[in-house]
Amino acid sequence: MELIRSAPDVGHDPAATTAALVAAYDIVRRPLGTVLPRVSEVLAPLIPHRAAAELSTHCAHSPFKYSGEFGGFDGTDPGGRPTAADLAPLLSSGTAGRPWQGVATVGGAAREAVVVLSDATPRGAVLVLVREDGAAPVGAEALAVAQALWDLVTAHFDRFAAEALPGALARSRAAADTRARVIAELSGAHTATLSGLLGVLRSRGLDDAAARATATELAVSALVELRAVSERDRSLAEEQAGEAFARLADALRPLLRHSTVRLELGPPEPTRSLAADVAHSARAIVRALLLTALEQETVSRVHVGWQLTEHELRATVRDDGPGTLDPCRLGAGSIADRLEVLGGRLDVDAVPGWGTTITAAIPLAAPDAPAGAADPLTALGARELEVLGHLALGHRNRMIAQELHISESTVKFHVANILTKLGVASRGEAAALFHAAA
């Protein structure tokens, strides 16, 4: 991809800057699916643009989002819409903290754009603002505001993901399962079609060798791109086990920096991969377990290790304390809630005088719930989950429409679907199910 950078001018609007910074509080309080439209709206006075897109690696279930008009100016040209494949190269197109403006290929076309990169999340995040052709260069101060706002949003939601709250885990797992199922279905259908096409084109019964060669090349390219889609999805929704454990180690060391307790680490096989929600949960659970272990007296050594089996991640915290740790203290609160969402379990082996070994076993795949016991929220799509979140806050249709930038009739449609899928008769019952899952 050829990227052309242009030098910014020095124009600036202090009022727009102040408004953007004040709006940051409103932005970070929004549901994930509504953040990008609001970021775009806030930055529009400073950086006029017609559309925005993001690729955020902190968001395991929906890393790619876009908002605005990418096709024709009336929004009717679907071929102009961006894809995650467009934005993936932009993650390495510049330096985090230094926005650039120029030309980038987005939605299959070369477009004037402002690209903002953030390293507030370990694997980076990119915000792309697509501008009108011939738009005046953006001032340096306006770019700085965009950078500060994007860093703030990215850091906030990376922290949100790292804490692995149970409600967010449930929504993440539901969305991830749906996405994986759709990708598998599309991959199977396209693979069968393209493989059949290749079989015909490779037949020696065709006379036009040039046409056959050209069509074969196109089909092969399509197959390669199809595989690349799955690989890109895995790269955004998964973490290498070694890297995930290294992030955990970096978070644990400060907890013992001024302590006499020695921390020993047992990393897993670095080549294995973990779903991002499993990695986030394992880190959050181990942090909580370690803090509980350190509350004991006479602890001088703590070993933290991860072991990957074929079906689960076993995260172990072992100390040399008195061996009298009460299992009830470990099975309450967020630890138990996180494990319940992921279908995991907690094992405690306390031996008086020798210490305690605590093992959190987390399935690598989504749990198979018994018939009639599945989490009802898994039946909902991403937008329906957003609408349900507003229902749980007591919002009426008009407010939901305003918050999500959709019509009231669309809200009514989503509410009807939610009630049907959840098997409830009222908004209140649906809200109760949401609160129970959170």
Secondary structure, 3 states (H helix, E strand, C coil): CCCEEECCCCCCCHHHHHHHHHHHHHHHCCCHHHHHHHHHHHHCCCCCCCEEEEEECCCCCCCEEEEECCCCCCCCCHHHCCCHHHHHHHHHCCCCCCCEEEEEEECCEEEEEEEEEECCCCCCEEEEEECCCCCCCCCHHHHHHHHHHHHHHHHHHHHHHHHCCHHHHHHHHHHHHHHHHHHHHHHHHHHHHHHHHHHHHCCCCCCCHHHHHHHHHHHHHHHHHHHHHHHHHHHHHEEEHHHHHHHHHHHHHHHHCCCCCEEEEECCCCCCEEEHHHHHHHHHHHHHHHHHHHCCCCCCEEEEEEEECCCEEEEEEEECCCCCCCHHHHCCHHHHHHHHHHCCEEEEEEECCCEEEEEEEEECCCCCCCCCCCCHHHHCCHHHHHHHHHHHCCCCHHHHHHHHCCCHHHHHHHHHHHHHHHCCCCHHHHHHHHHHHC
